[in-house]
Amino acid sequence: MKPLPRIVVLDTCVLISNVLRQGLLNLARQGCFAPAWSAIIGDEWVRNAARLWEIDVAQVQAQWDALQLAWPAADLGDVAQYKQGLERSDPKDWHVVAAARKALAQSSAQVRVAVVTRNIRDFHRAELHHLGLELLDPDQLMVRCLEQYPDRAMAMLARIPEYAMEYGRPREELGEILRRERLFRLNKLQENSRLPLRGLVGPQAAESGPSGLSTRNEEGMS
């Protein structure tokens, strides 16, 4: 069993998915890890969400501001100085690596820090490893959570259909949602474990933190 990172920098392409964003923040609220992002990631999220969802920028900015209030320790602010020395990852994603470097620099030597992204190919794994950082996709992170904190992960999985139903989507089976979100290993584990979750909508108890704006799977963003 591979250990969970303590801090995870969530790339814009992860935050843009309502299911992934709410699912991961659910796990963070349960203490599985601490989420992190930067001012640049926030700017990207606002700009891309407004364009992709064809809604007013002010509306998206309000959602980001609510996210900042819910997670005041997550924003790493300006990370520009931590881009220095980066060479092998895609330059447009240096700011994501820089955020992870800053998180590591501000933490104790024993803290594990990971970049979590859908765009794995844009990051050079060996370069991140040399910097003391991990590189994970959302599926890998959620699988580790299921292995290390099964009760917490199962509670999160029970909420996934509810997250997917927000903003106009019809009710869907859990497996269908997980496959659409490219959470293939997580889906296989939950199917093989015979968890009584498929097709169920979790309890309606309110969670802290803002809900998302869209359930679309958007790619191509750093």
C-alpha positions as CSV (number, residue, x, y, z in Angstrom):
1,M,0.0,0.0,0.0
2,K,1.5,3.3,-1.1
3,P,1.2,6.1,1.5
4,L,-1.0,9.1,0.9
5,P,0.6,12.5,0.4
6,R,-0.2,15.0,3.1
7,I,-0.6,17.9,0.8
8,V,-2.0,17.7,-2.7
9,V,-1.8,20.5,-5.3
10,L,-5.0,20.3,-7.4
11,D,-4.4,21.3,-11.0
12,T,-7.1,23.3,-12.8
13,C,-8.1,20.4,-14.9
14,V,-9.1,18.5,-11.7
15,L,-10.9,21.4,-10.1
16,I,-12.9,22.1,-13.2
17,S,-14.8,18.8,-12.8
18,N,-17.7,19.1,-10.3
19,V,-17.5,15.4,-9.3
20,L,-13.7,15.4,-8.9
21,R,-13.6,18.7,-7.1
22,Q,-16.4,17.9,-4.6
23,G,-15.2,14.3,-4.2
24,L,-11.6,15.3,-3.4
25,L,-12.6,18.1,-1.1
26,N,-15.0,15.6,0.7
27,L,-11.9,13.4,1.3
28,A,-9.9,16.5,2.5
29,R,-12.7,17.4,4.9
30,Q,-12.4,13.9,6.4
31,G,-8.7,14.4,7.0
32,C,-7.3,12.2,4.2
33,F,-5.0,15.1,2.9
34,A,-4.8,18.8,2.7
35,P,-5.7,20.5,-0.6
36,A,-3.6,23.3,-2.1
37,W,-3.6,25.6,-5.1
38,S,-2.1,28.9,-6.2
39,A,-3.3,32.3,-7.4
40,I,-2.5,31.2,-11.0
41,I,-4.6,28.0,-10.6
42,G,-7.4,30.2,-9.3
43,D,-7.1,32.6,-12.2
44,E,-7.1,29.7,-14.7
45,W,-10.1,28.2,-13.0
46,V,-12.2,31.4,-13.2
47,R,-11.2,32.2,-16.8
48,N,-11.7,28.7,-18.2
49,A,-14.9,28.0,-16.3
50,A,-16.5,31.2,-17.5
51,R,-15.5,30.3,-21.1
52,L,-16.4,26.7,-21.1
53,W,-19.7,27.0,-19.2
54,E,-20.6,30.3,-21.0
55,I,-21.5,32.1,-17.8
56,D,-20.5,35.5,-16.4
57,V,-17.0,35.8,-15.0
58,A,-18.3,37.4,-11.9
59,Q,-20.5,34.4,-11.1
60,V,-17.5,32.1,-11.4
61,Q,-15.3,34.5,-9.4
62,A,-17.9,34.4,-6.6
63,Q,-17.7,30.6,-6.5
64,W,-13.9,30.8,-6.3
65,D,-14.1,33.3,-3.5
66,A,-16.4,31.0,-1.6
67,L,-13.8,28.2,-2.2
68,Q,-11.1,30.4,-0.8
69,L,-13.2,31.1,2.3
70,A,-13.9,27.4,2.8
71,W,-10.2,26.5,2.5
72,P,-8.2,29.5,3.7
73,A,-4.9,27.6,4.1
74,A,-5.1,26.1,0.6
75,D,-4.0,29.1,-1.4
76,L,-0.2,29.3,-1.7
77,G,-0.3,32.7,-3.4
78,D,2.5,33.8,-5.6
79,V,4.7,30.9,-6.6
80,A,6.8,32.5,-9.4
81,Q,10.2,32.2,-7.6
82,Y,9.7,28.4,-7.4
83,K,9.7,28.0,-11.2
84,Q,13.4,28.6,-11.2
85,G,15.4,25.6,-12.4
86,L,12.4,23.8,-14.0
87,E,13.3,22.4,-17.4
88,R,11.7,19.1,-18.3
89,S,8.0,19.5,-17.6
90,D,5.8,21.5,-20.0
91,P,6.5,25.2,-19.4
92,K,2.8,26.0,-19.2
93,D,2.6,23.7,-16.2
94,W,5.6,25.1,-14.4
95,H,3.3,27.1,-12.1
96,V,1.7,23.9,-10.9
97,V,5.1,22.3,-10.0
98,A,6.1,25.6,-8.5
99,A,3.0,25.5,-6.2
100,A,4.0,22.0,-5.0
101,R,7.6,23.1,-4.4
102,K,6.4,26.1,-2.3
103,A,4.1,23.8,-0.3
104,L,7.1,21.5,0.3
105,A,9.4,24.4,1.2
106,Q,6.9,25.6,3.8
107,S,6.4,22.2,5.4
108,S,8.5,19.9,7.4
109,A,11.0,17.6,5.7
110,Q,8.8,14.6,6.4
111,V,5.7,15.9,4.6
112,R,4.8,14.2,1.3
113,V,3.6,16.6,-1.4
114,A,2.0,15.6,-4.7
115,V,0.7,17.3,-7.9
116,V,-2.7,15.8,-8.8
117,T,-3.6,16.3,-12.4
118,R,-5.4,14.7,-15.4
119,N,-2.6,15.9,-17.7
120,I,0.1,13.5,-16.5
121,R,2.0,13.6,-19.8
122,D,2.6,17.4,-19.3
123,F,4.7,16.7,-16.2
124,H,8.1,15.0,-16.1
125,R,7.9,12.5,-13.4
126,A,11.7,12.2,-12.9
127,E,12.0,15.9,-12.5
128,L,9.3,16.0,-9.9
129,H,10.8,13.0,-8.1
130,H,14.2,14.8,-8.0
131,L,12.4,17.8,-6.4
132,G,10.9,15.5,-3.7
133,L,7.4,15.6,-5.2
134,E,4.9,13.0,-6.3
135,L,2.8,13.0,-9.5
136,L,-0.7,11.4,-9.3
137,D,-3.8,11.4,-11.3
138,P,-7.2,11.6,-9.5
139,D,-7.8,7.9,-9.8
140,Q,-4.5,7.0,-8.1
141,L,-5.2,9.4,-5.3
142,M,-8.7,8.2,-4.7
143,V,-7.6,4.6,-4.8
144,R,-4.9,5.3,-2.1
145,C,-7.6,6.9,0.0
146,L,-9.8,3.8,-0.4
147,E,-6.9,1.6,0.7
148,Q,-5.9,3.7,3.6
149,Y,-9.2,5.1,4.8
150,P,-11.9,2.7,3.4
151,D,-14.7,4.1,5.6
152,R,-14.0,7.7,4.6
153,A,-13.7,6.8,0.9
154,M,-16.9,4.8,1.0
155,A,-18.7,7.8,2.5
156,M,-17.3,9.9,-0.3
157,L,-18.4,7.4,-3.0
158,A,-21.9,7.4,-1.6
159,R,-22.1,11.1,-2.4
160,I,-20.8,10.9,-6.0
161,P,-24.2,10.3,-7.6
162,E,-25.5,13.3,-5.7
163,Y,-22.6,15.5,-7.0
164,A,-23.2,14.3,-10.5
165,M,-26.9,15.2,-10.3
166,E,-26.3,18.8,-9.6
167,Y,-26.9,21.4,-12.3
168,G,-29.2,19.4,-14.4
169,R,-27.7,15.9,-14.9
170,P,-30.2,13.0,-14.6
171,R,-29.6,10.3,-12.0
172,E,-26.8,7.9,-13.0
173,E,-25.3,4.7,-11.7
174,L,-22.1,5.2,-9.7
175,G,-20.0,3.0,-12.1
176,E,-21.1,5.1,-15.1
177,I,-20.1,8.3,-13.3
178,L,-16.7,6.9,-12.3
179,R,-15.9,5.7,-15.8
180,R,-16.9,9.1,-17.3
181,E,-14.5,10.8,-14.8
182,R,-11.8,8.3,-15.8
183,L,-11.7,6.8,-12.3
184,F,-11.3,3.3,-13.8
185,R,-9.2,1.7,-11.0
186,L,-11.5,3.1,-8.3
187,N,-14.5,1.8,-10.2
188,K,-13.0,-1.6,-10.4
189,L,-12.3,-1.7,-6.7
190,Q,-15.7,-0.6,-5.7
191,E,-17.3,-3.2,-8.1
192,N,-15.1,-6.0,-6.9
193,S,-15.7,-5.1,-3.2
194,R,-19.5,-5.3,-3.7
195,L,-20.0,-2.0,-2.0
196,P,-23.7,-1.2,-1.7
197,L,-23.2,2.1,-3.5
198,R,-24.1,1.6,-7.1
199,G,-26.9,3.9,-8.2
200,L,-27.5,5.3,-4.7
201,V,-27.6,8.9,-3.8
202,G,-26.0,9.7,-0.5
203,P,-27.6,11.4,2.4
204,Q,-28.6,15.0,1.9
205,A,-26.7,16.3,4.9
206,A,-25.1,19.6,4.0
207,E,-21.3,19.7,3.6
208,S,-19.2,22.7,4.3
209,G,-17.6,24.4,1.3
210,P,-19.2,25.5,-2.0
211,S,-20.6,23.3,-4.6
212,G,-19.3,23.3,-8.1
213,L,-20.8,24.8,-11.2
214,S,-20.5,22.0,-13.8
215,T,-20.2,18.3,-14.2
216,R,-18.5,18.5,-17.6
217,N,-15.2,16.7,-18.1
218,E,-12.9,19.4,-19.5
219,E,-9.4,18.7,-20.7
220,G,-6.5,20.6,-22.1
221,M,-6.0,22.9,-19.1
222,S,-3.0,23.1,-16.9
